[in-house]
């Protein structure tokens, strides 16, 4: 597998990325919250792209994985900006955007800002607006008061031993990036994949996105028993199929 290279954004953020050269439309993988480009879906798609002769790009947002910066300094706007800059600089023509969890939200922001770069969109357990509808909406009054007072709170993580540090900046910036409160035009093929056993993103989220988004070719596939990772062999095969569908 190729080693990571680095791309510097206009404001000096140093982003690690791995890329496979090949035919278009290329595929861009957008990872999740506190995730990185070494995850099972990103690695699988990189190998699939190389075997298929397809162009492929995966990267770490600032504060994630091998990229520079601190996670707690970042927010949705920063990470969406990372995605837009690296896609603009390192890809040719329209791309298939694959967004996992938070990456689904980032993908929607990218599609709204630069639709000319999107051939199709695949959301995997997509979590649009999760800072507002998942985090803030779930905080009790004491937690909200602590965040406003201290600028951050610690939440337990089911994926790591140490807690997640959630900053006031993350919440307030996310509130300015919401995609489910205003018209959302997706004038290209969209496939939303979601597991019924997803304990992180409720089924109401993809259903709401399906209802809200405007487009002629938007489909939601629910997979019974699949969890948030959506990385079993059967799920990865469905992801590959969705990418092929939206590539046409």
TORKOL-4160 file (C-alpha; in steps of 0.2 Angstrom, whole numbers, padded with zeros to 4 digits, m for minus):
248
<pt num="1" X="0000" Y="0000" Z="0000"/>
<pt num="2" X="0006" Y="0017" Z="m0004"/>
<pt num="3" X="0013" Y="0028" Z="0010"/>
<pt num="4" X="0005" Y="0044" Z="0015"/>
<pt num="5" X="0009" Y="0061" Z="0007"/>
<pt num="6" X="0005" Y="0078" Z="0013"/>
<pt num="7" X="m0005" Y="0093" Z="0007"/>
<pt num="8" X="m0005" Y="0110" Z="0014"/>
<pt num="9" X="m0021" Y="0120" Z="0014"/>
<pt num="10" X="m0021" Y="0139" Z="0011"/>
<pt num="11" X="m0022" Y="0142" Z="0030"/>
<pt num="12" X="m0007" Y="0131" Z="0033"/>
<pt num="13" X="m0016" Y="0115" Z="0039"/>
<pt num="14" X="m0005" Y="0099" Z="0034"/>
<pt num="15" X="m0016" Y="0085" Z="0028"/>
<pt num="16" X="m0011" Y="0067" Z="0026"/>
<pt num="17" X="m0018" Y="0058" Z="0011"/>
<pt num="18" X="m0016" Y="0042" Z="0001"/>
<pt num="19" X="m0021" Y="0042" Z="m0018"/>
<pt num="20" X="m0022" Y="0029" Z="m0032"/>
<pt num="21" X="m0021" Y="0036" Z="m0049"/>
<pt num="22" X="m0033" Y="0029" Z="m0062"/>
<pt num="23" X="m0048" Y="0032" Z="m0073"/>
<pt num="24" X="m0063" Y="0043" Z="m0068"/>
<pt num="25" X="m0074" Y="0047" Z="m0061"/>
<pt num="26" X="m0063" Y="0046" Z="m0046"/>
<pt num="27" X="m0069" Y="0041" Z="m0029"/>
<pt num="28" X="m0066" Y="0051" Z="m0013"/>
<pt num="29" X="m0068" Y="0044" Z="0004"/>
<pt num="30" X="m0073" Y="0056" Z="0018"/>
<pt num="31" X="m0071" Y="0048" Z="0036"/>
<pt num="32" X="m0080" Y="0050" Z="0052"/>
<pt num="33" X="m0079" Y="0060" Z="0068"/>
<pt num="34" X="m0062" Y="0056" Z="0076"/>
<pt num="35" X="m0059" Y="0042" Z="0063"/>
<pt num="36" X="m0045" Y="0041" Z="0050"/>
<pt num="37" X="m0041" Y="0035" Z="0033"/>
<pt num="38" X="m0034" Y="0018" Z="0039"/>
<pt num="39" X="m0051" Y="0012" Z="0043"/>
<pt num="40" X="m0058" Y="m0004" Z="0035"/>
<pt num="41" X="m0070" Y="0005" Z="0023"/>
<pt num="42" X="m0056" Y="0017" Z="0017"/>
<pt num="43" X="m0043" Y="0003" Z="0015"/>
<pt num="44" X="m0056" Y="m0008" Z="0006"/>
<pt num="45" X="m0060" Y="0005" Z="m0006"/>
<pt num="46" X="m0042" Y="0009" Z="m0010"/>
<pt num="47" X="m0038" Y="m0009" Z="m0014"/>
<pt num="48" X="m0054" Y="m0010" Z="m0025"/>
<pt num="49" X="m0050" Y="0006" Z="m0034"/>
<pt num="50" X="m0032" Y="0000" Z="m0038"/>
<pt num="51" X="m0039" Y="m0017" Z="m0044"/>
<pt num="52" X="m0052" Y="m0008" Z="m0055"/>
<pt num="53" X="m0041" Y="0005" Z="m0062"/>
<pt num="54" X="m0051" Y="0019" Z="m0054"/>
<pt num="55" X="m0044" Y="0035" Z="m0046"/>
<pt num="56" X="m0046" Y="0036" Z="m0027"/>
<pt num="57" X="m0042" Y="0048" Z="m0014"/>
<pt num="58" X="m0043" Y="0046" Z="0005"/>
<pt num="59" X="m0036" Y="0058" Z="0018"/>
<pt num="60" X="m0036" Y="0063" Z="0036"/>
<pt num="61" X="m0045" Y="0079" Z="0042"/>
<pt num="62" X="m0034" Y="0091" Z="0052"/>
<pt num="63" X="m0033" Y="0085" Z="0070"/>
<pt num="64" X="m0036" Y="0067" Z="0064"/>
<pt num="65" X="m0025" Y="0053" Z="0060"/>
<pt num="66" X="m0008" Y="0058" Z="0053"/>
<pt num="67" X="m0013" Y="0076" Z="0049"/>
<pt num="68" X="m0007" Y="0090" Z="0058"/>
<pt num="69" X="m0016" Y="0100" Z="0072"/>
<pt num="70" X="m0026" Y="0096" Z="0087"/>
<pt num="71" X="m0043" Y="0087" Z="0086"/>
<pt num="72" X="m0050" Y="0099" Z="0099"/>
<pt num="73" X="m0046" Y="0114" Z="0089"/>
<pt num="74" X="m0056" Y="0109" Z="0074"/>
<pt num="75" X="m0075" Y="0110" Z="0069"/>
<pt num="76" X="m0086" Y="0105" Z="0055"/>
<pt num="77" X="m0082" Y="0120" Z="0045"/>
<pt num="78" X="m0063" Y="0117" Z="0046"/>
<pt num="79" X="m0065" Y="0099" Z="0041"/>
<pt num="80" X="m0077" Y="0103" Z="0027"/>
<pt num="81" X="m0064" Y="0116" Z="0021"/>
<pt num="82" X="m0051" Y="0103" Z="0022"/>
<pt num="83" X="m0061" Y="0091" Z="0011"/>
<pt num="84" X="m0065" Y="0105" Z="m0002"/>
<pt num="85" X="m0048" Y="0111" Z="m0004"/>
<pt num="86" X="m0040" Y="0094" Z="m0006"/>
<pt num="87" X="m0053" Y="0088" Z="m0018"/>
<pt num="88" X="m0051" Y="0104" Z="m0028"/>
<pt num="89" X="m0032" Y="0102" Z="m0029"/>
<pt num="90" X="m0029" Y="0083" Z="m0031"/>
<pt num="91" X="m0044" Y="0077" Z="m0041"/>
<pt num="92" X="m0049" Y="0079" Z="m0060"/>
<pt num="93" X="m0067" Y="0081" Z="m0065"/>
<pt num="94" X="m0082" Y="0076" Z="m0055"/>
<pt num="95" X="m0080" Y="0063" Z="m0041"/>
<pt num="96" X="m0090" Y="0050" Z="m0032"/>
<pt num="97" X="m0090" Y="0056" Z="m0014"/>
<pt num="98" X="m0092" Y="0043" Z="m0001"/>
<pt num="99" X="m0095" Y="0050" Z="0016"/>
<pt num="100" X="m0095" Y="0039" Z="0032"/>
<pt num="101" X="m0105" Y="0045" Z="0047"/>
<pt num="102" X="m0099" Y="0063" Z="0049"/>
<pt num="103" X="m0091" Y="0061" Z="0032"/>
<pt num="104" X="m0109" Y="0060" Z="0025"/>
<pt num="105" X="m0112" Y="0078" Z="0032"/>
<pt num="106" X="m0095" Y="0084" Z="0025"/>
<pt num="107" X="m0100" Y="0076" Z="0008"/>
<pt num="108" X="m0117" Y="0086" Z="0008"/>
<pt num="109" X="m0108" Y="0102" Z="0012"/>
<pt num="110" X="m0095" Y="0099" Z="m0002"/>
<pt num="111" X="m0109" Y="0095" Z="m0014"/>
<pt num="112" X="m0119" Y="0111" Z="m0009"/>
<pt num="113" X="m0103" Y="0121" Z="m0011"/>
<pt num="114" X="m0096" Y="0114" Z="m0027"/>
<pt num="115" X="m0109" Y="0103" Z="m0036"/>
<pt num="116" X="m0098" Y="0103" Z="m0052"/>
<pt num="117" X="m0086" Y="0091" Z="m0043"/>
<pt num="118" X="m0099" Y="0078" Z="m0039"/>
<pt num="119" X="m0103" Y="0064" Z="m0050"/>
<pt num="120" X="m0113" Y="0055" Z="m0037"/>
<pt num="121" X="m0114" Y="0054" Z="m0018"/>
<pt num="122" X="m0114" Y="0038" Z="m0007"/>
<pt num="123" X="m0118" Y="0041" Z="0012"/>
<pt num="124" X="m0113" Y="0027" Z="0024"/>
<pt num="125" X="m0122" Y="0029" Z="0041"/>
<pt num="126" X="m0122" Y="0047" Z="0036"/>
<pt num="127" X="m0124" Y="0059" Z="0051"/>
<pt num="128" X="m0129" Y="0076" Z="0045"/>
<pt num="129" X="m0132" Y="0089" Z="0058"/>
<pt num="130" X="m0126" Y="0077" Z="0072"/>
<pt num="131" X="m0118" Y="0091" Z="0083"/>
<pt num="132" X="m0135" Y="0099" Z="0084"/>
<pt num="133" X="m0148" Y="0085" Z="0083"/>
<pt num="134" X="m0137" Y="0071" Z="0092"/>
<pt num="135" X="m0126" Y="0080" Z="0104"/>
<pt num="136" X="m0134" Y="0097" Z="0109"/>
<pt num="137" X="m0151" Y="0090" Z="0109"/>
<pt num="138" X="m0146" Y="0076" Z="0120"/>
<pt num="139" X="m0137" Y="0087" Z="0133"/>
<pt num="140" X="m0146" Y="0091" Z="0149"/>
<pt num="141" X="m0147" Y="0108" Z="0156"/>
<pt num="142" X="m0132" Y="0106" Z="0167"/>
<pt num="143" X="m0121" Y="0099" Z="0153"/>
<pt num="144" X="m0126" Y="0114" Z="0142"/>
<pt num="145" X="m0122" Y="0126" Z="0156"/>
<pt num="146" X="m0105" Y="0118" Z="0158"/>
<pt num="147" X="m0101" Y="0119" Z="0140"/>
<pt num="148" X="m0106" Y="0137" Z="0139"/>
<pt num="149" X="m0096" Y="0141" Z="0155"/>
<pt num="150" X="m0080" Y="0130" Z="0152"/>
<pt num="151" X="m0080" Y="0130" Z="0133"/>
<pt num="152" X="m0079" Y="0111" Z="0132"/>
<pt num="153" X="m0086" Y="0095" Z="0140"/>
<pt num="154" X="m0080" Y="0077" Z="0141"/>
<pt num="155" X="m0091" Y="0063" Z="0134"/>
<pt num="156" X="m0088" Y="0044" Z="0136"/>
<pt num="157" X="m0083" Y="0035" Z="0120"/>
<pt num="158" X="m0088" Y="0018" Z="0115"/>
<pt num="159" X="m0073" Y="0017" Z="0103"/>
<pt num="160" X="m0059" Y="0023" Z="0114"/>
<pt num="161" X="m0054" Y="0022" Z="0132"/>
<pt num="162" X="m0052" Y="0041" Z="0134"/>
<pt num="163" X="m0067" Y="0052" Z="0133"/>
<pt num="164" X="m0072" Y="0063" Z="0118"/>
<pt num="165" X="m0069" Y="0081" Z="0121"/>
<pt num="166" X="m0083" Y="0091" Z="0114"/>
<pt num="167" X="m0080" Y="0110" Z="0112"/>
<pt num="168" X="m0092" Y="0124" Z="0112"/>
<pt num="169" X="m0084" Y="0129" Z="0095"/>
<pt num="170" X="m0089" Y="0112" Z="0088"/>
<pt num="171" X="m0107" Y="0115" Z="0093"/>
<pt num="172" X="m0108" Y="0133" Z="0088"/>
<pt num="173" X="m0099" Y="0131" Z="0071"/>
<pt num="174" X="m0110" Y="0115" Z="0067"/>
<pt num="175" X="m0125" Y="0126" Z="0070"/>
<pt num="176" X="m0120" Y="0137" Z="0055"/>
<pt num="177" X="m0117" Y="0122" Z="0044"/>
<pt num="178" X="m0134" Y="0113" Z="0046"/>
<pt num="179" X="m0141" Y="0105" Z="0030"/>
<pt num="180" X="m0158" Y="0098" Z="0035"/>
<pt num="181" X="m0165" Y="0116" Z="0039"/>
<pt num="182" X="m0165" Y="0123" Z="0022"/>
<pt num="183" X="m0167" Y="0117" Z="0004"/>
<pt num="184" X="m0154" Y="0103" Z="m0001"/>
<pt num="185" X="m0153" Y="0100" Z="m0020"/>
<pt num="186" X="m0144" Y="0084" Z="m0024"/>
<pt num="187" X="m0145" Y="0084" Z="m0043"/>
<pt num="188" X="m0134" Y="0068" Z="m0046"/>
<pt num="189" X="m0137" Y="0050" Z="m0041"/>
<pt num="190" X="m0137" Y="0048" Z="m0022"/>
<pt num="191" X="m0136" Y="0031" Z="m0012"/>
<pt num="192" X="m0139" Y="0031" Z="0007"/>
<pt num="193" X="m0133" Y="0015" Z="0016"/>
<pt num="194" X="m0138" Y="0012" Z="0034"/>
<pt num="195" X="m0139" Y="m0002" Z="0046"/>
<pt num="196" X="m0154" Y="m0006" Z="0057"/>
<pt num="197" X="m0142" Y="m0010" Z="0071"/>
<pt num="198" X="m0133" Y="0007" Z="0070"/>
<pt num="199" X="m0132" Y="0012" Z="0088"/>
<pt num="200" X="m0124" Y="0029" Z="0084"/>
<pt num="201" X="m0135" Y="0036" Z="0071"/>
<pt num="202" X="m0154" Y="0033" Z="0073"/>
<pt num="203" X="m0164" Y="0027" Z="0058"/>
<pt num="204" X="m0174" Y="0043" Z="0058"/>
<pt num="205" X="m0159" Y="0052" Z="0052"/>
<pt num="206" X="m0157" Y="0044" Z="0034"/>
<pt num="207" X="m0176" Y="0044" Z="0033"/>
<pt num="208" X="m0176" Y="0063" Z="0037"/>
<pt num="209" X="m0162" Y="0066" Z="0024"/>
<pt num="210" X="m0171" Y="0055" Z="0011"/>
<pt num="211" X="m0187" Y="0066" Z="0014"/>
<pt num="212" X="m0178" Y="0082" Z="0014"/>
<pt num="213" X="m0166" Y="0081" Z="0000"/>
<pt num="214" X="m0171" Y="0086" Z="m0018"/>
<pt num="215" X="m0166" Y="0076" Z="m0032"/>
<pt num="216" X="m0172" Y="0063" Z="m0045"/>
<pt num="217" X="m0161" Y="0048" Z="m0041"/>
<pt num="218" X="m0160" Y="0047" Z="m0022"/>
<pt num="219" X="m0162" Y="0030" Z="m0014"/>
<pt num="220" X="m0160" Y="0023" Z="0004"/>
<pt num="221" X="m0155" Y="0005" Z="0007"/>
<pt num="222" X="m0158" Y="m0002" Z="0025"/>
<pt num="223" X="m0148" Y="m0017" Z="0030"/>
<pt num="224" X="m0155" Y="m0028" Z="0044"/>
<pt num="225" X="m0143" Y="m0031" Z="0058"/>
<pt num="226" X="m0129" Y="m0020" Z="0051"/>
<pt num="227" X="m0120" Y="m0009" Z="0064"/>
<pt num="228" X="m0113" Y="0009" Z="0062"/>
<pt num="229" X="m0096" Y="0003" Z="0055"/>
<pt num="230" X="m0105" Y="m0005" Z="0040"/>
<pt num="231" X="m0089" Y="m0015" Z="0037"/>
<pt num="232" X="m0094" Y="m0033" Z="0036"/>
<pt num="233" X="m0090" Y="m0042" Z="0019"/>
<pt num="234" X="m0108" Y="m0041" Z="0014"/>
<pt num="235" X="m0109" Y="m0022" Z="0018"/>
<pt num="236" X="m0093" Y="m0018" Z="0009"/>
<pt num="237" X="m0100" Y="m0027" Z="m0006"/>
<pt num="238" X="m0115" Y="m0016" Z="m0005"/>
<pt num="239" X="m0105" Y="m0001" Z="m0004"/>
<pt num="240" X="m0095" Y="m0006" Z="m0019"/>
<pt num="241" X="m0111" Y="m0009" Z="m0029"/>
<pt num="242" X="m0118" Y="0009" Z="m0024"/>
<pt num="243" X="m0102" Y="0017" Z="m0030"/>
<pt num="244" X="m0103" Y="0008" Z="m0047"/>
<pt num="245" X="m0122" Y="0013" Z="m0048"/>
<pt num="246" X="m0118" Y="0032" Z="m0045"/>
<pt num="247" X="m0103" Y="0032" Z="m0057"/>
<pt num="248" X="m0113" Y="0030" Z="m0073"/>
